[in-house]
Amino acid sequence: MRLWQLADESGGASWPPFVRSIEARFPDGTPRQAWALTDTGYRVAEDLLGLVKRPNRDTAPQFMAHALATTELLVQLLAAGLRSEPGLRGEASRSLPPMARVSDFAHADDPRYRWIASDSAQRPWSEYDQAKNVRHSRELRPDAILEVPAARVRLFVECEMGTQTVSPLVADAPGSTLNKLTRYASFLNEGADVDPLGVNRTFYDQSFADGFLPELLFLVQSAARERTVASAVEPALATWQQANPGRRPPVVRVAQVAGAVQHVQSLASAAPPRPSGPEPEALPRLSRNEIQLLVDFYGATQSAFKTLRDTARAQGATPPEYPARIAEVHKLLERLRR
């Protein structure tokens, strides 16, 4: 009812329409109703949320079910804990229309979560082909990225509609569940470059420098699919770990919307551990430029020492030692950088 009023399909409202109806078609061919923002709706959203990326075109009807199933996770997260029945904001509100008499309502800018939609979630990376000794350009395309700042966790959401195979029938089947798992494992572990501190950064570190822990969430639509995917993921992770000793396998969760909501809520509500002992003395905060200054100075100093040591070895002399506690300074600067 509320969406119809916001769309002003009857033409009787005194405001321009905020949303418009668009065609949607589910896998069984059933037509469904879906909604998109109008120009006015986007302007209102930007007033509330800041810059909002507008898609170039509507989602095609045949892909709408997938888009709706993905965003259902966000809708359920924002609606979790709200009263199912409309309430009143006091006795005086009885004269208001039903739309204005809702006691609890969800906020799109809920500070507990950050949602990055699919058209903004792509991340470039590259994969080394050892057999051919070449590096192939790749692009990670999650259906969404969900960040939980309180827990410092970032979930890559892959919505499984059951239309693709779990195990790949051919080696390069991009839509199969286990091929997606392998791509994420590479993205989280493959080296992208070396930072000024001499630390090898993965493609994940290069894309996200905040130190959030990554998780891969396979969002499934039925209990049967949940069991099938979960039973395939565990041995696949064990096989990957055997083939990649010393690397960390991704944290993977397989859940329907209700289970995913429960997991994300538990992350958001978990208070960070409080350190024991007396409160540390408050220190002035360093700006980003000041931290970068320290990082650059450390990198230049380390490079100069390396040159001195290489020159000494070439001349048959004893190379000078690095300054004491350089490893501790390295760790401290890495923490500051993140």
DRENDO-1510 file (C-alpha; in Angstrom, 1 decimal, always signed):
<recs>
REC; n; res; u; v; w
REC; 1; MET; +0.0; +0.0; +0.0 .
REC; 2; ARG; +2.8; +2.4; +1.0 .
REC; 3; LEU; +4.7; +1.8; -2.3 .
REC; 4; TRP; +1.5; +2.4; -4.3 .
REC; 5; GLN; +1.1; +5.7; -2.5 .
REC; 6; LEU; +4.7; +6.7; -3.1 .
REC; 7; ALA; +4.3; +5.8; -6.8 .
REC; 8; ASP; +1.1; +7.9; -7.0 .
REC; 9; GLU; -0.4; +5.4; -9.5 .
REC; 10; SER; -3.8; +7.0; -8.9 .
REC; 11; GLY; -2.6; +10.5; -9.7 .
REC; 12; GLY; -4.3; +12.0; -6.7 .
REC; 13; ALA; -1.4; +12.8; -4.5 .
REC; 14; SER; +0.0; +16.4; -4.1 .
REC; 15; TRP; +3.6; +15.3; -4.5 .
REC; 16; PRO; +5.6; +13.8; -7.5 .
REC; 17; PRO; +6.0; +10.1; -7.5 .
REC; 18; PHE; +9.1; +8.8; -5.5 .
REC; 19; VAL; +9.0; +5.2; -7.0 .
REC; 20; ARG; +7.8; +3.5; -10.1 .
REC; 21; SER; +6.8; +0.0; -10.8 .
REC; 22; ILE; +8.9; -2.2; -13.1 .
REC; 23; GLU; +8.4; -5.6; -14.6 .
REC; 24; ALA; +9.9; -8.6; -12.9 .
REC; 25; ARG; +9.8; -12.3; -13.8 .
REC; 26; PHE; +10.8; -15.1; -11.6 .
REC; 27; PRO; +12.5; -18.3; -12.8 .
REC; 28; ASP; +9.2; -20.1; -13.2 .
REC; 29; GLY; +8.0; -17.4; -15.5 .
REC; 30; THR; +5.6; -15.9; -12.9 .
REC; 31; PRO; +5.4; -12.1; -13.3 .
REC; 32; ARG; +6.0; -10.1; -10.1 .
REC; 33; GLN; +5.8; -6.5; -9.0 .
REC; 34; ALA; +9.1; -4.7; -8.4 .
REC; 35; TRP; +9.9; -1.0; -7.7 .
REC; 36; ALA; +12.6; +1.5; -8.6 .
REC; 37; LEU; +13.3; +5.1; -7.6 .
REC; 38; THR; +12.2; +8.0; -9.8 .
REC; 39; ASP; +14.4; +11.1; -10.3 .
REC; 40; THR; +12.6; +12.6; -7.3 .
REC; 41; GLY; +13.2; +9.5; -5.3 .
REC; 42; TYR; +16.9; +9.6; -6.0 .
REC; 43; ARG; +17.1; +13.3; -5.0 .
REC; 44; VAL; +15.4; +12.5; -1.7 .
REC; 45; ALA; +17.7; +9.5; -1.1 .
REC; 46; GLU; +20.7; +11.7; -1.8 .
REC; 47; ASP; +19.5; +14.3; +0.7 .
REC; 48; LEU; +19.4; +11.5; +3.3 .
REC; 49; LEU; +22.3; +9.3; +2.4 .
REC; 50; GLY; +24.7; +11.5; +0.3 .
REC; 51; LEU; +25.7; +10.6; -3.2 .
REC; 52; VAL; +23.7; +7.6; -4.5 .
REC; 53; LYS; +24.9; +5.8; -7.6 .
REC; 54; ARG; +22.2; +5.6; -10.2 .
REC; 55; PRO; +22.2; +2.5; -12.5 .
REC; 56; ASN; +22.3; +3.1; -16.2 .
REC; 57; ARG; +19.3; +0.9; -16.8 .
REC; 58; ASP; +16.8; -1.2; -14.9 .
REC; 59; THR; +17.6; -4.8; -14.1 .
REC; 60; ALA; +16.4; -7.0; -16.8 .
REC; 61; PRO; +13.2; -8.9; -15.9 .
REC; 62; GLN; +14.9; -12.3; -16.1 .
REC; 63; PHE; +17.5; -11.2; -13.6 .
REC; 64; MET; +15.1; -9.5; -11.2 .
REC; 65; ALA; +14.5; -12.5; -9.0 .
REC; 66; HIS; +18.3; -12.7; -8.3 .
REC; 67; ALA; +18.5; -9.0; -7.5 .
REC; 68; LEU; +15.5; -9.2; -5.2 .
REC; 69; ALA; +16.8; -12.3; -3.4 .
REC; 70; THR; +20.1; -10.6; -2.7 .
REC; 71; THR; +18.6; -7.3; -1.4 .
REC; 72; GLU; +16.2; -9.3; +0.7 .
REC; 73; LEU; +19.1; -9.9; +3.1 .
REC; 74; LEU; +19.5; -6.1; +3.6 .
REC; 75; VAL; +15.7; -5.6; +3.9 .
REC; 76; GLN; +15.5; -8.3; +6.6 .
REC; 77; LEU; +18.5; -6.9; +8.5 .
REC; 78; LEU; +17.1; -3.4; +8.6 .
REC; 79; ALA; +13.7; -4.7; +9.6 .
REC; 80; ALA; +14.9; -7.1; +12.2 .
REC; 81; GLY; +13.6; -6.2; +15.7 .
REC; 82; LEU; +10.8; -3.9; +14.4 .
REC; 83; ARG; +7.3; -4.5; +15.5 .
REC; 84; SER; +5.3; -6.5; +13.0 .
REC; 85; GLU; +2.1; -4.4; +13.7 .
REC; 86; PRO; +1.9; -0.7; +13.1 .
REC; 87; GLY; +1.7; +1.3; +16.3 .
REC; 88; LEU; +0.7; +4.9; +17.3 .
REC; 89; ARG; +3.0; +7.7; +18.2 .
REC; 90; GLY; +0.7; +8.9; +21.0 .
REC; 91; GLU; -3.0; +9.7; +21.2 .
REC; 92; ALA; -2.7; +12.8; +19.1 .
REC; 93; SER; -1.5; +10.8; +16.1 .
REC; 94; ARG; -4.9; +9.0; +15.7 .
REC; 95; SER; -6.0; +11.7; +13.3 .
REC; 96; LEU; -3.0; +11.0; +11.0 .
REC; 97; PRO; -3.2; +8.7; +8.0 .
REC; 98; PRO; -2.0; +5.1; +8.5 .
REC; 99; MET; +1.4; +5.8; +6.8 .
REC; 100; ALA; +2.2; +8.4; +9.5 .
REC; 101; ARG; +1.1; +6.2; +12.4 .
REC; 102; VAL; +3.8; +3.6; +12.2 .
REC; 103; SER; +5.8; +3.4; +15.5 .
REC; 104; ASP; +8.9; +1.6; +14.3 .
REC; 105; PHE; +10.5; +2.0; +10.9 .
REC; 106; ALA; +13.8; +0.9; +9.3 .
REC; 107; HIS; +16.6; +3.4; +8.5 .
REC; 108; ALA; +18.5; +3.0; +5.2 .
REC; 109; ASP; +21.5; +4.6; +6.9 .
REC; 110; ASP; +21.6; +2.2; +9.8 .
REC; 111; PRO; +25.1; +2.7; +11.3 .
REC; 112; ARG; +25.4; -1.0; +12.1 .
REC; 113; TYR; +25.8; -2.0; +8.5 .
REC; 114; ARG; +27.3; -0.7; +5.2 .
REC; 115; TRP; +25.8; -2.2; +2.1 .
REC; 116; ILE; +27.6; -2.0; -1.3 .
REC; 117; ALA; +25.4; -3.0; -4.2 .
REC; 118; SER; +26.7; -5.2; -7.0 .
REC; 119; ASP; +27.3; -2.4; -9.5 .
REC; 120; SER; +29.8; -0.8; -7.0 .
REC; 121; ALA; +31.2; -4.0; -5.6 .
REC; 122; GLN; +33.5; -5.2; -8.4 .
REC; 123; ARG; +37.1; -5.6; -7.5 .
REC; 124; PRO; +40.0; -6.1; -10.1 .
REC; 125; TRP; +42.7; -8.7; -9.5 .
REC; 126; SER; +44.9; -11.0; -11.5 .
REC; 127; GLU; +45.7; -14.7; -11.4 .
REC; 128; TYR; +49.0; -16.3; -12.3 .
REC; 129; ASP; +48.9; -19.3; -14.6 .
REC; 130; GLN; +51.9; -21.4; -13.6 .
REC; 131; ALA; +51.6; -23.8; -16.6 .
REC; 132; LYS; +51.7; -20.9; -19.2 .
REC; 133; ASN; +53.8; -18.5; -17.0 .
REC; 134; VAL; +51.3; -15.7; -17.7 .
REC; 135; ARG; +49.1; -13.5; -15.5 .
REC; 136; HIS; +45.4; -13.2; -16.4 .
REC; 137; SER; +43.4; -10.1; -15.5 .
REC; 138; ARG; +40.3; -11.0; -13.5 .
REC; 139; GLU; +37.4; -9.1; -11.8 .
REC; 140; LEU; +35.6; -10.2; -8.7 .
REC; 141; ARG; +31.9; -9.6; -9.0 .
REC; 142; PRO; +30.1; -10.2; -5.7 .
REC; 143; ASP; +26.3; -9.7; -5.7 .
REC; 144; ALA; +26.9; -7.4; -2.8 .
REC; 145; ILE; +29.4; -6.5; +0.0 .
REC; 146; LEU; +28.1; -6.2; +3.5 .
REC; 147; GLU; +30.3; -4.5; +6.1 .
REC; 148; VAL; +29.8; -4.7; +9.9 .
REC; 149; PRO; +32.0; -2.0; +11.3 .
REC; 150; ALA; +31.5; -2.9; +15.0 .
REC; 151; ALA; +33.0; -6.4; +14.3 .
REC; 152; ARG; +35.4; -5.2; +11.6 .
REC; 153; VAL; +34.1; -7.9; +9.3 .
REC; 154; ARG; +33.3; -7.7; +5.6 .
REC; 155; LEU; +31.0; -10.2; +3.9 .
REC; 156; PHE; +31.1; -10.9; +0.2 .
REC; 157; VAL; +27.6; -12.0; -0.6 .
REC; 158; GLU; +27.1; -14.5; -3.4 .
REC; 159; CYS; +23.3; -15.2; -3.9 .
REC; 160; GLU; +22.8; -18.8; -5.1 .
REC; 161; MET; +19.5; -19.2; -6.9 .
REC; 162; GLY; +20.0; -22.9; -7.7 .
REC; 163; THR; +20.3; -22.3; -11.4 .
REC; 164; GLN; +24.1; -23.0; -11.5 .
REC; 165; THR; +25.9; -26.2; -10.6 .
REC; 166; VAL; +27.6; -26.6; -7.3 .
REC; 167; SER; +30.6; -28.5; -8.7 .
REC; 168; PRO; +31.9; -27.2; -12.1 .
REC; 169; LEU; +31.0; -29.5; -15.0 .
REC; 170; VAL; +33.8; -27.9; -17.0 .
REC; 171; ALA; +36.9; -26.3; -15.5 .
REC; 172; ASP; +36.1; -22.7; -16.4 .
REC; 173; ALA; +32.4; -22.6; -15.5 .
REC; 174; PRO; +32.3; -19.2; -13.8 .
REC; 175; GLY; +28.9; -19.6; -12.2 .
REC; 176; SER; +29.6; -22.8; -10.3 .
REC; 177; THR; +29.7; -22.5; -6.5 .
REC; 178; LEU; +33.1; -24.1; -6.1 .
REC; 179; ASN; +34.7; -22.1; -8.8 .
REC; 180; LYS; +33.5; -18.9; -7.1 .
REC; 181; LEU; +35.1; -20.3; -3.9 .
REC; 182; THR; +38.4; -20.8; -5.6 .
REC; 183; ARG; +38.4; -17.3; -7.1 .
REC; 184; TYR; +37.7; -15.8; -3.6 .
REC; 185; ALA; +40.5; -17.9; -2.1 .
REC; 186; SER; +42.9; -16.5; -4.7 .
REC; 187; PHE; +41.7; -12.9; -4.3 .
REC; 188; LEU; +42.3; -13.1; -0.5 .
REC; 189; ASN; +45.7; -14.7; -0.8 .
REC; 190; GLU; +47.4; -13.8; -4.0 .
REC; 191; GLY; +50.0; -11.0; -3.8 .
REC; 192; ALA; +49.2; -7.7; -5.6 .
REC; 193; ASP; +52.3; -5.7; -4.7 .
REC; 194; VAL; +54.7; -4.7; -1.9 .
REC; 195; ASP; +53.9; -1.7; +0.2 .
REC; 196; PRO; +56.5; +0.9; +1.4 .
REC; 197; LEU; +57.1; -1.2; +4.5 .
REC; 198; GLY; +58.2; -4.2; +2.4 .
REC; 199; VAL; +55.0; -6.1; +3.2 .
REC; 200; ASN; +53.5; -8.2; +0.5 .
REC; 201; ARG; +49.9; -7.0; +0.0 .
REC; 202; THR; +47.2; -9.3; -1.3 .
REC; 203; PHE; +44.6; -8.1; -3.8 .
REC; 204; TYR; +42.2; -8.0; -0.8 .
REC; 205; ASP; +44.6; -5.7; +1.1 .
REC; 206; GLN; +45.0; -3.5; -1.9 .
REC; 207; SER; +41.2; -3.0; -2.3 .
REC; 208; PHE; +40.5; -2.7; +1.4 .
REC; 209; ALA; +43.2; -1.1; +3.6 .
REC; 210; ASP; +41.0; -1.1; +6.8 .
REC; 211; GLY; +42.0; -4.5; +8.2 .
REC; 212; PHE; +38.4; -5.9; +8.2 .
REC; 213; LEU; +38.3; -9.7; +8.3 .
REC; 214; PRO; +36.7; -11.1; +5.1 .
REC; 215; GLU; +34.0; -13.7; +4.9 .
REC; 216; LEU; +32.3; -15.3; +2.0 .
REC; 217; LEU; +28.6; -15.8; +2.3 .
REC; 218; PHE; +26.7; -18.1; +0.0 .
REC; 219; LEU; +23.1; -17.0; +0.3 .
REC; 220; VAL; +20.8; -19.9; -0.7 .
REC; 221; GLN; +17.1; -20.2; -1.2 .
REC; 222; SER; +16.2; -23.5; +0.4 .
REC; 223; ALA; +17.2; -25.9; +3.2 .
REC; 224; ALA; +18.0; -28.5; +0.6 .
REC; 225; ARG; +20.4; -26.2; -1.3 .
REC; 226; GLU; +22.0; -25.1; +2.0 .
REC; 227; ARG; +22.8; -28.8; +2.8 .
REC; 228; THR; +24.1; -29.4; -0.8 .
REC; 229; VAL; +26.4; -26.4; -0.9 .
REC; 230; ALA; +27.7; -26.8; +2.7 .
REC; 231; SER; +28.5; -30.4; +2.1 .
REC; 232; ALA; +30.5; -29.5; -1.1 .
REC; 233; VAL; +32.3; -26.5; +0.4 .
REC; 234; GLU; +34.0; -28.3; +3.3 .
REC; 235; PRO; +36.0; -30.9; +1.2 .
REC; 236; ALA; +36.7; -28.2; -1.4 .
REC; 237; LEU; +38.4; -26.0; +1.3 .
REC; 238; ALA; +40.4; -29.0; +2.5 .
REC; 239; THR; +41.6; -29.7; -1.0 .
REC; 240; TRP; +42.5; -26.1; -1.6 .
REC; 241; GLN; +44.4; -26.0; +1.7 .
REC; 242; GLN; +46.4; -29.1; +0.7 .
REC; 243; ALA; +47.3; -27.5; -2.7 .
REC; 244; ASN; +48.2; -24.2; -1.0 .
REC; 245; PRO; +50.1; -24.9; +2.2 .
REC; 246; GLY; +50.8; -21.9; +4.3 .
REC; 247; ARG; +47.9; -19.9; +2.9 .
REC; 248; ARG; +44.7; -19.1; +4.8 .
REC; 249; PRO; +41.5; -20.5; +3.4 .
REC; 250; PRO; +38.6; -18.1; +3.3 .
REC; 251; VAL; +35.9; -18.2; +6.0 .
REC; 252; VAL; +32.8; -19.4; +4.3 .
REC; 253; ARG; +29.2; -19.5; +5.5 .
REC; 254; VAL; +26.2; -21.0; +3.7 .
REC; 255; ALA; +22.8; -19.8; +4.9 .
REC; 256; GLN; +19.3; -18.9; +4.0 .
REC; 257; VAL; +18.3; -15.3; +4.7 .
REC; 258; ALA; +17.1; -16.0; +8.2 .
REC; 259; GLY; +20.3; -17.7; +9.2 .
REC; 260; ALA; +22.4; -15.0; +7.5 .
REC; 261; VAL; +20.5; -12.2; +9.4 .
REC; 262; GLN; +21.1; -14.0; +12.6 .
REC; 263; HIS; +24.8; -14.3; +12.0 .
REC; 264; VAL; +25.2; -10.7; +10.9 .
REC; 265; GLN; +23.2; -9.5; +13.9 .
REC; 266; SER; +25.4; -11.5; +16.2 .
REC; 267; LEU; +28.5; -9.8; +14.7 .
REC; 268; ALA; +26.9; -6.3; +15.0 .
REC; 269; SER; +25.9; -6.8; +18.6 .
REC; 270; ALA; +29.2; -8.3; +19.9 .
REC; 271; ALA; +31.0; -5.7; +21.9 .
REC; 272; PRO; +34.8; -5.6; +21.2 .
REC; 273; PRO; +36.9; -7.1; +24.0 .
REC; 274; ARG; +38.0; -4.5; +26.6 .
REC; 275; PRO; +41.7; -4.7; +27.4 .
REC; 276; SER; +42.5; -5.5; +31.0 .
REC; 277; GLY; +44.6; -3.3; +33.3 .
REC; 278; PRO; +44.7; +0.4; +33.7 .
REC; 279; GLU; +43.4; +2.8; +31.0 .
REC; 280; PRO; +46.3; +3.7; +28.6 .
REC; 281; GLU; +47.3; +7.3; +28.5 .
REC; 282; ALA; +45.5; +9.2; +25.8 .
REC; 283; LEU; +47.9; +10.2; +23.0 .
REC; 284; PRO; +47.3; +12.8; +20.2 .
REC; 285; ARG; +45.9; +11.3; +17.0 .
REC; 286; LEU; +48.1; +11.3; +13.9 .
REC; 287; SER; +46.7; +12.6; +10.7 .
REC; 288; ARG; +46.8; +10.4; +7.5 .
REC; 289; ASN; +49.6; +12.6; +6.1 .
REC; 290; GLU; +51.7; +12.3; +9.3 .
REC; 291; ILE; +51.4; +8.5; +9.2 .
REC; 292; GLN; +52.4; +8.4; +5.6 .
REC; 293; LEU; +55.4; +10.6; +6.4 .
REC; 294; LEU; +56.5; +8.0; +9.0 .
REC; 295; VAL; +55.9; +5.2; +6.5 .
REC; 296; ASP; +57.9; +6.9; +3.7 .
REC; 297; PHE; +60.7; +7.7; +6.1 .
REC; 298; TYR; +60.9; +4.1; +7.3 .
REC; 299; GLY; +60.8; +2.8; +3.7 .
REC; 300; ALA; +63.6; +5.2; +2.6 .
REC; 301; THR; +65.7; +4.3; +5.6 .
REC; 302; GLN; +65.3; +0.6; +5.1 .
REC; 303; SER; +66.1; +1.0; +1.4 .
REC; 304; ALA; +69.3; +2.9; +2.2 .
REC; 305; PHE; +70.4; +0.3; +4.7 .
REC; 306; LYS; +69.8; -2.5; +2.1 .
REC; 307; THR; +71.9; -0.6; -0.4 .
REC; 308; LEU; +74.7; -0.2; +2.2 .
REC; 309; ARG; +74.6; -3.9; +3.0 .
REC; 310; ASP; +74.6; -4.9; -0.7 .
REC; 311; THR; +77.6; -2.6; -1.3 .
REC; 312; ALA; +79.5; -3.9; +1.7 .
REC; 313; ARG; +79.0; -7.6; +0.6 .
REC; 314; ALA; +80.1; -6.7; -3.0 .
REC; 315; GLN; +83.3; -5.2; -1.5 .
REC; 316; GLY; +83.9; -8.2; +0.8 .
REC; 317; ALA; +83.2; -6.1; +3.9 .
REC; 318; THR; +81.0; -6.9; +6.8 .
REC; 319; PRO; +77.5; -5.4; +6.1 .
REC; 320; PRO; +76.2; -3.0; +8.7 .
REC; 321; GLU; +73.4; -4.3; +11.0 .
REC; 322; TYR; +69.9; -2.9; +10.7 .
REC; 323; PRO; +68.9; -0.6; +13.6 .
REC; 324; ALA; +67.8; -2.4; +16.8 .
REC; 325; ARG; +64.1; -3.2; +17.1 .
REC; 326; ILE; +63.4; -2.5; +13.4 .
REC; 327; ALA; +60.9; -5.4; +13.4 .
REC; 328; GLU; +58.9; -3.8; +16.2 .
REC; 329; VAL; +58.8; -0.5; +14.4 .
REC; 330; HIS; +57.7; -2.3; +11.2 .
REC; 331; LYS; +54.7; -3.8; +13.0 .
REC; 332; LEU; +53.8; -0.5; +14.6 .
REC; 333; LEU; +53.8; +1.3; +11.3 .
REC; 334; GLU; +51.8; -1.4; +9.7 .
REC; 335; ARG; +49.2; -1.0; +12.4 .
REC; 336; LEU; +49.2; +2.8; +11.9 .
REC; 337; ARG; +48.9; +2.4; +8.2 .
REC; 338; ARG; +45.8; +0.2; +8.5 .
</recs>
